[in-house]
Amino acid sequence: KQEVTQIPAALSVPEGENLVLNCSFTDSAIYNLQWFRQDPGKGLTSLLLIQSSQREQTSGRLNASLDKSSGRSTLYIAASQPGDSATYLCAVNRGNNDMRFGAGTRLTVKP
Amino acid sequence: GAGVSQSPSNKVTEKGKDVELRCDPISGHTALYWYRQSLGQGLEFLIYFQGNSAPDKSGLPSDRFSAERTGGSVSTLTIQRTQQEDSAVYLCASSLVAGVGNTIYFGEGSWLTVV
């Protein structure tokens, strides 16, 4: 059974700091991994999608890495801003509808 | 529409009542998903529709839960005889086709509170 764990559950940093969010999964047989952002009272917004054959994806200040063999992914946020405050979720896709989500990391960036 | 639309955005209901939650996916998206998110928890898969194929209902927690998708577009999730543990955010998502490389787009959710 695929289990997805995100550490830490919550993180508070001062503005401008670089930070790393962690996601681990127990079954390496995945097709892709996605990082999402969820603002309070809102749905999820896809940030980055990494295919299983890729090792990283970048979008602006965000960089996501994937190490399938060790069952780990990281989301790196550079030069954090208060607007980055949200909950970040990772999800692993084993194909079709089998998409498993972590419980998320709640990020607060203090001005 | 421009995005996945869900209604109602908030619903408070009494224990034992039935509720219906609606999802209008992005136009042209053939795959539609329902997830449930309880407070502080990750998303729990409920049900998945792909085109005209039989839906994957493997995530529905009990027979009080059902869903349908009419005309391959709008979907309704029905919860009968609601219980307090059904209180959660119910999120709908759609993608162009179900597959390994397609981004999935979420609605803003229907917040259900059973009192």
HADDOCK unambig.tbl for C-alpha pairs under 7 A between the chains (distance, minus, plus):
assign (segid A and resid 31 and name CA) (segid B and resid 100 and name CA) 5.82 0.50 0.50
assign (segid A and resid 32 and name CA) (segid B and resid 100 and name CA) 6.58 0.50 0.50
assign (segid A and resid 42 and name CA) (segid B and resid 108 and name CA) 4.65 0.50 0.50
assign (segid A and resid 42 and name CA) (segid B and resid 109 and name CA) 6.85 0.50 0.50
assign (segid A and resid 43 and name CA) (segid B and resid 106 and name CA) 5.71 0.50 0.50
assign (segid A and resid 43 and name CA) (segid B and resid 107 and name CA) 5.30 0.50 0.50
assign (segid A and resid 43 and name CA) (segid B and resid 108 and name CA) 3.73 0.50 0.50
assign (segid A and resid 43 and name CA) (segid B and resid 109 and name CA) 5.82 0.50 0.50
assign (segid A and resid 44 and name CA) (segid B and resid 106 and name CA) 5.51 0.50 0.50
assign (segid A and resid 45 and name CA) (segid B and resid 105 and name CA) 6.96 0.50 0.50
assign (segid A and resid 45 and name CA) (segid B and resid 106 and name CA) 6.85 0.50 0.50
assign (segid A and resid 95 and name CA) (segid B and resid 99 and name CA) 6.22 0.50 0.50
assign (segid A and resid 95 and name CA) (segid B and resid 100 and name CA) 5.63 0.50 0.50
assign (segid A and resid 96 and name CA) (segid B and resid 98 and name CA) 5.07 0.50 0.50
assign (segid A and resid 96 and name CA) (segid B and resid 99 and name CA) 5.03 0.50 0.50
assign (segid A and resid 96 and name CA) (segid B and resid 100 and name CA) 6.65 0.50 0.50
assign (segid A and resid 97 and name CA) (segid B and resid 48 and name CA) 6.31 0.50 0.50
assign (segid A and resid 97 and name CA) (segid B and resid 98 and name CA) 6.95 0.50 0.50
assign (segid A and resid 101 and name CA) (segid B and resid 42 and name CA) 5.55 0.50 0.50
assign (segid A and resid 101 and name CA) (segid B and resid 43 and name CA) 5.54 0.50 0.50
assign (segid A and resid 102 and name CA) (segid B and resid 42 and name CA) 5.04 0.50 0.50
assign (segid A and resid 103 and name CA) (segid B and resid 40 and name CA) 6.65 0.50 0.50
assign (segid A and resid 103 and name CA) (segid B and resid 41 and name CA) 4.80 0.50 0.50
assign (segid A and resid 103 and name CA) (segid B and resid 42 and name CA) 3.62 0.50 0.50
assign (segid A and resid 104 and name CA) (segid B and resid 42 and name CA) 6.58 0.50 0.50
